Amino acid sequence: MIAWTFIIGPIVGGIIGGFTNKVAIKMLFRPHTAKYIGRVHIPLTPGIIPKEKGRIARAIGDVVSDNLLSPDVLSQSLLSDDMLDKVGGAIDDLFDRMRHDPQTLRDFALQYLNPDELNDITVQTETDITDTLYTKLADTALGYRVADMVIDQVSERLQQSLLGRLGATVLDLLRDSTRDMLAKNINEMLHNNARQMVGDMVHTESERLQAIPIQTLVQGRDQQLSQAKGAIMRAYRMLVTDNLPKILATLDLRRIIEDRINDMDMDETETLILTIMDKELKALVWFGVLLGFLMGFVTNLV
């Protein structure tokens, strides 16, 4: 009888300890909303986490943005030797696939764009290139430079014979008027025809370029690919060093995290936390059992 009395206390204490810890864990989340009897607010409702959800969301947002995902922490991680090796390896893998890729540039682009989008980009690019080249060709100074070249070439050819040298002398005397006449005609010809000529050439070259297989495009261009890799790596470092703080400031991770937590339904929040901390919370319950058992045992000794 004494033995049963001695063991019952620890067993009851363990049951109470485990039960109270289980209830305490439940009360962290439940009830999700405040409860009332008439107009009287029932204490401890809602649960601690629903009641303090806004403050918890702000605290988590501050911790994540200021410590876990701060510009310094991310920069250190993104510019670590291991990360740079991974970026470089990814570029090498891309170039290696390109060396064995039979699809054309157009086929490659159509993996990411629909035909209408690709056509719009192509037309706009061709127009921009055509306009740039036409602006250069339509410069009146070009006509005079071409006229000077023509006169110099003709004069050089005429110098090869006695009669020609006489003609060269006459040409030199009439150089200014001849130059003006040639320049006027050249500029007029370019003004009337250059845009169409340049547009046709640019379009033809664009069609040819889009039809080139990627493996043909990169074949024998190892040096250029190496230079491209270096340029990409420099751009990556510059992006992280110079622009990462601006990107994070624009994203406002603190606000994103806070809003996401506040938008989560309490059932979803409870399930998420319990899933993450399942082992720890179970350990807490068993710790209550152990503590209650020990307290019951100590009580018997007293």
C-alpha positions in Angstrom: 0.0 0.0 0.0 2.9 2.3 0.9 4.6 1.4 -2.5 1.5 2.4 -4.4 1.2 5.6 -2.5 4.8 6.4 -3.2 4.4 5.8 -7.0 1.0 7.4 -7.5 2.3 10.9 -6.7 5.0 11.0 -9.4 2.6 9.4 -12.0 -0.1 12.0 -11.3 2.5 14.8 -11.3 3.8 13.6 -14.7 0.3 13.4 -16.1 -0.5 16.9 -14.8 2.9 18.3 -16.1 2.4 16.9 -19.6 -1.2 18.0 -19.7 -0.5 21.5 -18.6 2.3 21.9 -21.1 0.0 20.5 -23.9 -2.7 23.0 -22.9 -0.1 25.8 -22.7 1.0 25.1 -26.3 -2.6 25.0 -27.5 -3.2 28.4 -25.8 -0.4 29.9 -27.8 -2.7 29.6 -30.9 -6.2 29.2 -29.6 -8.7 30.6 -29.6 -8.0 32.5 -32.8 -10.3 35.3 -31.8 -11.4 37.1 -28.6 -14.3 35.4 -26.8 -17.0 37.1 -24.8 -19.7 36.2 -22.3 -22.3 38.9 -23.0 -20.1 42.0 -23.1 -17.5 40.6 -20.7 -14.2 39.7 -22.4 -12.9 36.2 -21.4 -9.3 36.5 -20.3 -6.5 34.9 -22.3 -8.6 35.1 -25.5 -7.5 35.2 -28.3 -4.3 33.1 -27.9 -0.9 34.7 -27.5 0.2 34.4 -31.1 -3.1 35.6 -32.7 -3.2 38.5 -30.2 0.4 39.5 -30.9 0.4 38.6 -34.6 1.1 42.1 -35.8 4.0 42.7 -33.4 5.4 39.2 -34.2 5.2 40.0 -38.0 7.1 43.3 -37.5 9.7 41.6 -35.3 10.3 38.8 -37.9 10.4 41.4 -40.7 13.0 43.4 -38.8 15.2 40.4 -38.0 15.1 39.0 -41.5 15.8 42.3 -43.3 18.3 43.6 -40.8 20.2 40.4 -40.0 19.4 37.4 -42.2 18.9 39.2 -45.6 20.8 42.5 -45.1 22.8 43.9 -48.0 26.1 43.0 -46.2 25.1 39.4 -45.5 23.8 38.8 -49.0 26.8 40.5 -50.6 29.2 38.4 -48.6 27.3 35.2 -49.6 26.8 36.2 -53.3 30.5 37.2 -53.7 31.9 34.3 -51.8 34.4 32.1 -53.7 32.0 29.2 -53.7 29.2 31.3 -55.2 31.5 32.8 -57.8 32.7 29.3 -58.8 29.0 28.3 -59.2 28.2 31.3 -61.3 31.3 30.7 -63.5 30.4 27.0 -63.8 26.9 27.9 -64.9 28.3 30.2 -67.6 30.6 27.4 -68.8 27.8 24.9 -68.9 25.7 27.4 -70.9 28.5 27.9 -73.4 29.1 24.2 -73.7 25.4 23.6 -74.5 25.6 26.4 -77.1 28.5 24.6 -78.8 26.3 21.6 -79.4 23.0 23.3 -79.9 21.6 22.8 -83.4 18.6 25.1 -83.0 18.7 28.5 -84.7 18.7 31.8 -82.8 15.1 32.3 -83.8 14.1 28.9 -82.4 16.0 29.7 -79.2 14.2 33.1 -78.8 10.8 31.4 -79.4 11.3 29.4 -76.3 10.9 32.6 -74.3 8.8 34.8 -76.6 5.7 34.2 -78.7 6.0 34.9 -82.5 4.3 38.3 -82.3 6.6 39.4 -79.5 9.7 38.3 -81.3 8.5 40.0 -84.5 7.9 43.2 -82.7 11.4 43.1 -81.1 13.0 42.3 -84.5 11.1 45.1 -86.3 12.0 47.7 -83.6 15.6 46.6 -83.6 15.9 46.8 -87.3 14.2 50.2 -87.3 16.6 51.5 -84.7 19.7 50.3 -86.5 18.4 51.6 -89.8 17.7 55.1 -88.4 21.1 55.2 -86.8 22.9 54.3 -90.0 20.7 56.6 -92.1 21.4 59.5 -89.8 25.1 58.9 -90.4 24.7 58.6 -94.2 22.4 61.6 -94.5 25.1 63.9 -93.0 26.0 66.4 -95.7 29.6 66.2 -94.7 29.6 62.6 -96.0 28.9 63.8 -99.5 31.9 66.1 -99.4 34.2 63.4 -98.0 33.1 61.0 -100.8 33.6 63.7 -103.4 37.1 64.4 -102.1 37.9 60.7 -102.3 36.6 60.5 -105.9 38.5 63.5 -107.1 41.7 62.3 -105.4 41.3 58.8 -107.0 40.7 60.3 -110.5 43.6 62.8 -110.2 45.9 59.9 -109.1 44.9 57.9 -112.2 45.3 60.9 -114.5 48.9 61.4 -113.3 50.0 58.2 -115.0 50.3 59.8 -118.5 51.3 63.2 -120.0 47.8 63.9 -121.3 46.4 62.7 -118.0 48.6 65.1 -116.0 47.2 67.9 -118.1 43.7 66.7 -117.2 44.7 66.4 -113.6 45.8 70.0 -113.6 42.5 71.1 -115.1 40.7 69.0 -112.5 42.7 70.6 -109.7 41.8 74.1 -111.0 38.1 73.1 -111.0 38.3 71.1 -107.8 36.0 73.3 -105.7 33.2 73.4 -108.2 33.6 69.7 -109.1 33.6 68.9 -105.4 30.4 70.9 -104.7 28.6 69.3 -107.7 29.6 65.7 -106.7 28.8 66.3 -103.1 25.4 67.7 -104.0 24.5 64.7 -106.2 25.8 62.2 -103.6 23.9 63.8 -100.8 20.7 63.9 -102.9 21.1 60.3 -103.8 21.7 59.2 -100.2 18.8 61.3 -99.0 16.4 59.7 -101.5 17.6 56.1 -101.4 19.8 55.5 -98.3 17.0 54.6 -95.9 15.5 52.0 -98.2 18.9 50.6 -99.1 20.0 50.4 -95.5 16.7 49.0 -94.3 16.8 46.3 -96.9 20.4 45.4 -95.9 19.6 45.4 -92.2 16.5 43.2 -92.7 18.4 40.7 -94.9 21.2 40.5 -92.3 18.7 40.1 -89.5 17.0 37.2 -91.3 20.4 35.6 -92.0 21.4 36.0 -88.3 18.2 34.5 -87.0 18.6 31.4 -89.2 22.2 30.7 -88.0 22.4 27.6 -85.7 23.7 28.5 -82.3 26.5 25.9 -82.6 27.7 27.5 -85.8 27.5 31.0 -84.3 29.9 30.1 -81.4 32.1 27.7 -83.4 35.8 28.8 -83.3 35.0 31.7 -80.9 36.5 30.4 -77.7 38.4 33.6 -77.1 35.2 35.7 -77.5 33.3 33.3 -75.2 36.1 33.6 -72.6 35.9 37.4 -72.9 32.1 37.2 -72.6 32.4 35.1 -69.5 34.7 37.7 -68.0 32.3 40.5 -68.9 29.3 38.6 -67.3 31.3 37.9 -64.1 32.3 41.6 -63.9 28.6 42.6 -64.4 27.6 40.1 -61.7 30.0 41.6 -59.2 29.0 45.1 -60.1 25.3 44.2 -59.8 25.9 42.8 -56.3 28.3 45.5 -55.1 26.6 48.6 -56.5 22.9 47.7 -57.0 22.0 45.1 -54.4 21.3 47.7 -51.6 19.1 49.6 -54.1 17.3 46.4 -55.1 16.6 45.4 -51.5 15.5 48.9 -50.6 13.1 48.8 -53.5 11.8 45.4 -52.6 11.4 46.4 -48.9 11.7 42.9 -47.6 10.6 44.1 -44.1 7.3 45.2 -45.4 6.9 42.1 -47.7 7.5 39.7 -44.8 5.3 41.6 -42.4 2.4 41.8 -44.9 2.8 38.1 -45.7 2.6 37.0 -42.1 -0.3 39.3 -41.4 -2.2 38.0 -44.4 -1.8 34.4 -43.3 -4.9 32.7 -41.9 -4.3 31.6 -38.3 -5.1 28.0 -39.2 -2.3 28.2 -41.8 0.0 30.0 -39.3 -0.7 27.4 -36.6 -0.1 24.5 -39.0 3.1 26.0 -40.3 4.6 26.6 -36.8 3.6 23.2 -35.5 5.1 21.5 -38.6 8.4 23.4 -38.2 8.6 22.9 -34.4 6.9 19.5 -34.0 9.8 17.8 -32.4 10.6 20.7 -30.1 7.0 21.1 -28.9 6.7 17.3 -28.3 9.9 17.5 -26.3 8.4 20.4 -24.3 5.4 18.2 -23.4 7.6 15.3 -22.3 9.7 17.7 -20.3 6.5 18.7 -18.5 5.9 15.0 -17.8 9.4 14.5 -16.5 9.3 17.6 -14.4 5.9 16.7 -12.9 7.1 13.2 -12.2 10.2 14.5 -10.4 8.1 17.0 -8.4 5.7 14.2 -7.4 8.7 12.1 -6.3 10.2 14.9 -4.3 6.8 15.6 -2.6 6.8 12.0 -1.4 10.2 12.3 0.1 9.2 15.5 1.9 
